[in-house]
Amino acid sequence: MSQRAHALVQGHSTVASPPVVYQKLMEAINDVHTGPVGIARIIDSDPGLTARLLRVVNSSFFGFPRRIQTVQHAVRAVGSVQITDLALATSVISLFDGIPYEWVDMTSFWRHSLAVGVISRSIALRRGERNVEEFFVSGLLHDIGRIILLSHAGQDGIRTMEAHKRNGVPLHEAEHDLLGCDHGQVGEALLTRWNFPGEYVEAAAYHHRPHLATNFPTHAATVHVADIMAHGMAWGTSGQTNVPPLSTEAWELVQIEPDGIPPMVRHAHEQLVAAMELVSTPVE
């Protein structure tokens, strides 16, 4: 792990620890004596989280035929692990809510992050993955290191953006040249500090270099491809002004047939509209 990235994370007071609700949910998930009622009770203790989760569960993101009225019903319908993943997504977004950044519009940042999440989820659905919400969260968190860099880089951050725009250098390379680390490495340091699952850590660390992922290559490759697609369709941005290069190895690993792309994109956009409920911001 990059020592520079580790130092940046240590110096950011907002991210000293992961969201409290997520910590409680993970403890409950790992406790064989805690069932859906216990999971629901933890979520119900946070009214904002409850409202956002119920909006998403009742949207086209899941497409349930009948309205789900309570968190306990949602836990039973979606699954304890999956609802915890969605709670994590909501909690992380809320953790950084209201922090001003001069160089990236945060609504656009979260739109891009959610877009990568829903595309990753759509790819996982087509592949028949068991827990597609895991891929959604992997995509959502892939650029989380950008937030740390934006809030700490100062003038170096400005020079990074200028070099990226002026020379066409990929943003993560400009970051590494000027700051000594890139947002993938910072994301890795943050998610490791939070003791998040390895799937999320590797997806954040290697979404620009998926060939380096050794433990969870499918997650890194899926998020890499989803990131390229989101940039190509201009679904938000975290600062990157062009479409990054696509790894052919990652493309082959995710196993997307060309004729499957149009329906997957349509499905992903429907999912993005629904997922934006997590930030309570409308999508055109």
C-alpha positions as a Markdown table, in Angstrom:
| # | Residue | x | y | z |
|---|---|---|---|---|
| 1 | Met | 0.0 | 0.0 | 0.0 |
| 2 | Ser | 1.2 | 3.5 | -0.8 |
| 3 | Gln | 2.5 | 5.3 | 2.3 |
| 4 | Arg | 1.5 | 8.7 | 0.8 |
| 5 | Ala | -2.1 | 7.4 | 0.4 |
| 6 | His | -2.1 | 6.0 | 3.9 |
| 7 | Ala | -1.0 | 9.4 | 5.3 |
| 8 | Leu | -3.7 | 11.2 | 3.4 |
| 9 | Val | -6.4 | 9.0 | 4.8 |
| 10 | Gln | -5.0 | 9.3 | 8.3 |
| 11 | Gly | -5.1 | 13.1 | 8.1 |
| 12 | His | -8.8 | 13.2 | 7.1 |
| 13 | Ser | -11.0 | 13.5 | 10.2 |
| 14 | Thr | -14.2 | 12.8 | 8.4 |
| 15 | Val | -13.2 | 9.3 | 7.5 |
| 16 | Ala | -11.5 | 8.3 | 10.8 |
| 17 | Ser | -14.0 | 5.4 | 11.1 |
| 18 | Pro | -16.6 | 3.8 | 8.8 |
| 19 | Pro | -20.3 | 4.7 | 9.1 |
| 20 | Val | -21.7 | 3.6 | 12.5 |
| 21 | Val | -24.8 | 2.0 | 11.1 |
| 22 | Tyr | -22.7 | -0.2 | 8.8 |
| 23 | Gln | -20.5 | -1.3 | 11.7 |
| 24 | Lys | -23.6 | -2.4 | 13.6 |
| 25 | Leu | -25.0 | -4.2 | 10.6 |
| 26 | Met | -21.8 | -6.1 | 10.0 |
| 27 | Glu | -21.7 | -7.2 | 13.6 |
| 28 | Ala | -25.4 | -8.3 | 13.3 |
| 29 | Ile | -24.7 | -10.2 | 10.0 |
| 30 | Asn | -21.9 | -12.1 | 11.6 |
| 31 | Asp | -24.0 | -13.0 | 14.7 |
| 32 | Val | -25.9 | -16.2 | 14.1 |
| 33 | His | -28.5 | -15.1 | 16.7 |
| 34 | Thr | -29.5 | -12.0 | 14.8 |
| 35 | Gly | -32.3 | -12.4 | 12.3 |
| 36 | Pro | -34.2 | -10.1 | 9.9 |
| 37 | Val | -35.9 | -8.4 | 12.9 |
| 38 | Gly | -32.6 | -7.4 | 14.4 |
| 39 | Ile | -31.2 | -6.1 | 11.1 |
| 40 | Ala | -34.4 | -4.1 | 10.6 |
| 41 | Arg | -34.2 | -2.6 | 14.1 |
| 42 | Ile | -30.7 | -1.3 | 13.4 |
| 43 | Ile | -31.7 | 0.4 | 10.1 |
| 44 | Asp | -34.9 | 1.8 | 11.7 |
| 45 | Ser | -32.7 | 3.6 | 14.2 |
| 46 | Asp | -31.6 | 5.9 | 11.4 |
| 47 | Pro | -34.7 | 7.7 | 9.9 |
| 48 | Gly | -32.8 | 9.1 | 7.0 |
| 49 | Leu | -31.3 | 5.8 | 6.1 |
| 50 | Thr | -34.7 | 4.1 | 6.4 |
| 51 | Ala | -36.4 | 6.6 | 4.1 |
| 52 | Arg | -33.8 | 6.3 | 1.4 |
| 53 | Leu | -33.7 | 2.5 | 1.5 |
| 54 | Leu | -37.4 | 2.2 | 1.2 |
| 55 | Arg | -37.5 | 4.6 | -1.7 |
| 56 | Val | -34.9 | 2.4 | -3.5 |
| 57 | Val | -36.5 | -0.9 | -2.6 |
| 58 | Asn | -39.8 | 0.4 | -4.0 |
| 59 | Ser | -38.3 | 1.7 | -7.2 |
| 60 | Ser | -37.5 | 0.0 | -10.5 |
| 61 | Phe | -34.1 | -0.9 | -9.0 |
| 62 | Phe | -35.8 | -4.1 | -7.7 |
| 63 | Gly | -39.1 | -4.0 | -9.4 |
| 64 | Phe | -41.2 | -5.7 | -6.7 |
| 65 | Pro | -44.9 | -6.1 | -7.8 |
| 66 | Arg | -46.2 | -4.8 | -4.4 |
| 67 | Arg | -45.2 | -1.9 | -2.3 |
| 68 | Ile | -42.8 | -2.7 | 0.6 |
| 69 | Gln | -43.9 | -0.7 | 3.7 |
| 70 | Thr | -41.4 | -1.6 | 6.3 |
| 71 | Val | -37.7 | -2.2 | 6.7 |
| 72 | Gln | -38.3 | -5.7 | 8.1 |
| 73 | His | -40.3 | -6.5 | 4.9 |
| 74 | Ala | -37.5 | -5.1 | 2.8 |
| 75 | Val | -34.9 | -7.3 | 4.7 |
| 76 | Arg | -37.0 | -10.4 | 4.0 |
| 77 | Ala | -37.6 | -9.5 | 0.4 |
| 78 | Val | -34.1 | -8.4 | -0.6 |
| 79 | Gly | -31.9 | -10.4 | 1.9 |
| 80 | Ser | -29.9 | -9.4 | 5.0 |
| 81 | Val | -26.6 | -9.2 | 3.2 |
| 82 | Gln | -28.0 | -7.3 | 0.2 |
| 83 | Ile | -29.8 | -4.8 | 2.4 |
| 84 | Thr | -26.7 | -4.3 | 4.4 |
| 85 | Asp | -24.8 | -3.5 | 1.1 |
| 86 | Leu | -27.4 | -0.9 | 0.2 |
| 87 | Ala | -27.3 | 0.5 | 3.7 |
| 88 | Leu | -23.5 | 0.8 | 3.3 |
| 89 | Ala | -24.0 | 2.7 | 0.0 |
| 90 | Thr | -26.4 | 5.1 | 1.6 |
| 91 | Ser | -24.3 | 5.6 | 4.7 |
| 92 | Val | -21.1 | 6.4 | 2.7 |
| 93 | Ile | -22.9 | 9.0 | 0.6 |
| 94 | Ser | -24.3 | 10.6 | 3.7 |
| 95 | Leu | -20.9 | 10.6 | 5.4 |
| 96 | Phe | -19.5 | 13.0 | 2.8 |
| 97 | Asp | -22.8 | 15.0 | 2.3 |
| 98 | Gly | -22.4 | 18.7 | 2.4 |
| 99 | Ile | -18.6 | 18.8 | 2.1 |
| 100 | Pro | -17.8 | 21.5 | -0.5 |
| 101 | Tyr | -15.4 | 20.9 | -3.3 |
| 102 | Glu | -14.3 | 23.5 | -5.8 |
| 103 | Trp | -13.2 | 21.3 | -8.7 |
| 104 | Val | -15.9 | 18.6 | -8.9 |
| 105 | Asp | -19.6 | 19.0 | -8.6 |
| 106 | Met | -20.6 | 16.4 | -6.0 |
| 107 | Thr | -24.0 | 15.6 | -7.5 |
| 108 | Ser | -22.1 | 14.8 | -10.7 |
| 109 | Phe | -19.5 | 12.8 | -8.7 |
| 110 | Trp | -22.2 | 10.6 | -7.1 |
| 111 | Arg | -24.1 | 10.2 | -10.4 |
| 112 | His | -20.9 | 8.8 | -11.9 |
| 113 | Ser | -20.2 | 6.6 | -8.9 |
| 114 | Leu | -23.8 | 5.3 | -8.9 |
| 115 | Ala | -23.6 | 4.8 | -12.7 |
| 116 | Val | -20.6 | 2.6 | -12.3 |
| 117 | Gly | -22.4 | 0.8 | -9.6 |
| 118 | Val | -25.5 | 0.1 | -11.6 |
| 119 | Ile | -23.6 | -0.9 | -14.7 |
| 120 | Ser | -21.5 | -3.3 | -12.6 |
| 121 | Arg | -24.7 | -4.7 | -11.1 |
| 122 | Ser | -26.1 | -5.2 | -14.6 |
| 123 | Ile | -23.0 | -7.0 | -15.8 |
| 124 | Ala | -23.2 | -9.2 | -12.7 |
| 125 | Leu | -26.8 | -9.9 | -13.4 |
| 126 | Arg | -26.1 | -11.1 | -16.9 |
| 127 | Arg | -23.3 | -13.3 | -15.6 |
| 128 | Gly | -25.6 | -14.8 | -13.0 |
| 129 | Glu | -23.5 | -13.7 | -10.0 |
| 130 | Arg | -25.0 | -14.7 | -6.6 |
| 131 | Asn | -24.8 | -11.3 | -4.9 |
| 132 | Val | -25.2 | -8.6 | -7.5 |
| 133 | Glu | -25.4 | -5.8 | -4.8 |
| 134 | Glu | -21.8 | -6.6 | -3.9 |
| 135 | Phe | -20.9 | -5.5 | -7.4 |
| 136 | Phe | -23.1 | -2.4 | -7.1 |
| 137 | Val | -21.3 | -1.3 | -4.0 |
| 138 | Ser | -17.9 | -2.1 | -5.5 |
| 139 | Gly | -18.8 | 0.2 | -8.4 |
| 140 | Leu | -20.2 | 2.9 | -6.1 |
| 141 | Leu | -17.0 | 3.1 | -4.0 |
| 142 | His | -14.5 | 2.9 | -6.8 |
| 143 | Asp | -13.7 | 6.6 | -6.9 |
| 144 | Ile | -14.0 | 7.2 | -3.1 |
| 145 | Gly | -10.3 | 8.1 | -3.0 |
| 146 | Arg | -11.0 | 11.2 | -5.2 |
| 147 | Ile | -12.9 | 12.8 | -2.3 |
| 148 | Ile | -9.9 | 12.5 | 0.0 |
| 149 | Leu | -7.5 | 13.9 | -2.7 |
| 150 | Leu | -9.9 | 16.8 | -3.5 |
| 151 | Ser | -10.1 | 17.9 | 0.1 |
| 152 | His | -6.3 | 17.6 | 0.9 |
| 153 | Ala | -4.5 | 18.4 | -2.4 |
| 154 | Gly | -4.9 | 22.2 | -2.4 |
| 155 | Gln | -2.9 | 23.8 | -5.2 |
| 156 | Asp | -1.4 | 20.4 | -6.1 |
| 157 | Gly | -4.9 | 19.2 | -6.9 |
| 158 | Ile | -5.4 | 22.2 | -9.2 |
| 159 | Arg | -2.2 | 21.4 | -11.0 |
| 160 | Thr | -3.3 | 17.8 | -11.3 |
| 161 | Met | -6.5 | 18.7 | -13.0 |
| 162 | Glu | -4.7 | 21.2 | -15.2 |
| 163 | Ala | -2.1 | 18.6 | -16.3 |
| 164 | His | -4.9 | 16.1 | -17.0 |
| 165 | Lys | -6.9 | 18.6 | -19.2 |
| 166 | Arg | -3.8 | 20.2 | -20.9 |
| 167 | Asn | -1.9 | 17.0 | -21.8 |
| 168 | Gly | -4.6 | 14.4 | -22.0 |
| 169 | Val | -2.8 | 12.4 | -19.4 |
| 170 | Pro | -5.1 | 10.0 | -17.6 |
| 171 | Leu | -6.2 | 11.6 | -14.3 |
| 172 | His | -4.8 | 8.8 | -12.1 |
| 173 | Glu | -1.4 | 9.2 | -13.8 |
| 174 | Ala | -1.4 | 12.9 | -13.3 |
| 175 | Glu | -2.3 | 12.4 | -9.6 |
| 176 | His | 0.6 | 10.0 | -9.2 |
| 177 | Asp | 3.1 | 12.2 | -10.9 |
| 178 | Leu | 2.1 | 15.3 | -8.8 |
| 179 | Leu | 0.8 | 13.9 | -5.5 |
| 180 | Gly | 2.8 | 10.7 | -5.1 |
| 181 | Cys | -0.3 | 8.5 | -5.2 |
| 182 | Asp | -3.5 | 8.2 | -7.2 |
| 183 | His | -7.2 | 8.0 | -6.1 |
| 184 | Gly | -7.2 | 4.2 | -6.5 |
| 185 | Gln | -4.4 | 3.9 | -3.9 |
| 186 | Val | -6.2 | 6.4 | -1.6 |
| 187 | Gly | -9.4 | 4.4 | -2.0 |
| 188 | Glu | -7.5 | 1.2 | -1.1 |
| 189 | Ala | -6.1 | 2.8 | 2.0 |
| 190 | Leu | -9.4 | 4.2 | 3.1 |
| 191 | Leu | -11.4 | 0.9 | 2.6 |
| 192 | Thr | -8.6 | -1.1 | 4.3 |
| 193 | Arg | -8.7 | 1.3 | 7.3 |
| 194 | Trp | -12.4 | 0.7 | 7.5 |
| 195 | Asn | -11.9 | -3.0 | 7.3 |
| 196 | Phe | -14.2 | -3.3 | 4.3 |
| 197 | Pro | -14.4 | -6.6 | 2.3 |
| 198 | Gly | -11.5 | -7.3 | -0.1 |
| 199 | Glu | -13.8 | -7.2 | -3.1 |
| 200 | Tyr | -14.4 | -3.5 | -2.5 |
| 201 | Val | -10.8 | -2.8 | -1.7 |
| 202 | Glu | -9.4 | -4.4 | -4.9 |
| 203 | Ala | -12.1 | -2.8 | -7.1 |
| 204 | Ala | -11.1 | 0.7 | -5.8 |
| 205 | Ala | -7.4 | 0.0 | -5.9 |
| 206 | Tyr | -7.3 | -1.5 | -9.4 |
| 207 | His | -10.2 | -0.1 | -11.4 |
| 208 | His | -7.6 | 1.6 | -13.7 |
| 209 | Arg | -5.2 | -1.4 | -13.6 |
| 210 | Pro | -7.5 | -4.5 | -13.3 |
| 211 | His | -4.7 | -6.8 | -14.3 |
| 212 | Leu | -3.0 | -6.2 | -10.9 |
| 213 | Ala | -6.0 | -7.6 | -8.9 |
| 214 | Thr | -5.0 | -11.0 | -7.6 |
| 215 | Asn | -7.7 | -11.9 | -5.1 |
| 216 | Phe | -10.9 | -10.5 | -6.8 |
| 217 | Pro | -10.0 | -10.0 | -10.4 |
| 218 | Thr | -13.7 | -10.3 | -11.6 |
| 219 | His | -14.7 | -7.4 | -9.3 |
| 220 | Ala | -11.9 | -5.2 | -10.5 |
| 221 | Ala | -12.5 | -6.1 | -14.2 |
| 222 | Thr | -16.2 | -5.5 | -13.9 |
| 223 | Val | -15.8 | -2.1 | -12.3 |
| 224 | His | -13.1 | -1.2 | -14.8 |
| 225 | Val | -15.5 | -1.9 | -17.7 |
| 226 | Ala | -18.4 | -0.2 | -16.0 |
| 227 | Asp | -16.3 | 2.9 | -15.4 |
| 228 | Ile | -15.3 | 3.1 | -19.1 |
| 229 | Met | -19.0 | 2.7 | -20.1 |
| 230 | Ala | -20.2 | 5.4 | -17.6 |
| 231 | His | -17.5 | 7.8 | -18.9 |
| 232 | Gly | -18.5 | 7.0 | -22.5 |
| 233 | Met | -22.1 | 7.8 | -21.8 |
| 234 | Ala | -21.2 | 10.9 | -19.8 |
| 235 | Trp | -23.2 | 9.7 | -16.8 |
| 236 | Gly | -21.6 | 12.1 | -14.3 |
| 237 | Thr | -17.9 | 12.6 | -13.6 |
| 238 | Ser | -15.4 | 12.6 | -10.7 |
| 239 | Gly | -13.0 | 14.8 | -12.6 |
| 240 | Gln | -11.9 | 12.7 | -15.6 |
| 241 | Thr | -12.6 | 14.7 | -18.7 |
| 242 | Asn | -12.1 | 11.9 | -21.3 |
| 243 | Val | -12.8 | 8.2 | -21.6 |
| 244 | Pro | -10.0 | 6.1 | -20.1 |
| 245 | Pro | -8.4 | 3.3 | -22.1 |
| 246 | Leu | -10.1 | -0.1 | -21.9 |
| 247 | Ser | -8.2 | -3.2 | -20.8 |
| 248 | Thr | -8.8 | -6.0 | -23.3 |
| 249 | Glu | -8.1 | -8.5 | -20.6 |
| 250 | Ala | -10.8 | -7.0 | -18.4 |
| 251 | Trp | -13.2 | -7.0 | -21.3 |
| 252 | Glu | -12.6 | -10.7 | -21.9 |
| 253 | Leu | -13.0 | -11.5 | -18.3 |
| 254 | Val | -16.4 | -9.9 | -17.8 |
| 255 | Gln | -17.8 | -11.9 | -20.8 |
| 256 | Ile | -20.1 | -9.3 | -22.4 |
| 257 | Glu | -21.4 | -10.2 | -25.9 |
| 258 | Pro | -21.7 | -7.2 | -28.2 |
| 259 | Asp | -25.4 | -7.7 | -28.8 |
| 260 | Gly | -25.9 | -7.7 | -25.1 |
| 261 | Ile | -24.7 | -4.1 | -24.6 |
| 262 | Pro | -27.7 | -2.1 | -25.8 |
| 263 | Pro | -30.3 | -3.8 | -23.5 |
| 264 | Met | -27.8 | -3.7 | -20.7 |
| 265 | Val | -27.3 | 0.0 | -21.1 |
| 266 | Arg | -31.1 | 0.6 | -21.2 |
| 267 | His | -31.4 | -1.5 | -18.0 |
| 268 | Ala | -28.5 | 0.4 | -16.4 |
| 269 | His | -30.1 | 3.8 | -17.1 |
| 270 | Glu | -33.4 | 2.7 | -15.5 |
| 271 | Gln | -31.4 | 1.5 | -12.5 |
| 272 | Leu | -29.5 | 4.8 | -12.3 |
| 273 | Val | -32.7 | 6.8 | -12.2 |
| 274 | Ala | -33.8 | 4.6 | -9.3 |
| 275 | Ala | -30.4 | 4.5 | -7.5 |
| 276 | Met | -30.2 | 8.3 | -7.5 |
| 277 | Glu | -32.8 | 8.1 | -4.8 |
| 278 | Leu | -29.9 | 7.4 | -2.5 |
| 279 | Val | -28.8 | 11.0 | -3.0 |
| 280 | Ser | -32.3 | 12.4 | -3.4 |
| 281 | Thr | -31.4 | 14.0 | -6.6 |
| 282 | Pro | -33.4 | 13.7 | -9.8 |
| 283 | Val | -31.9 | 12.3 | -13.0 |
| 284 | Glu | -32.8 | 13.6 | -16.4 |
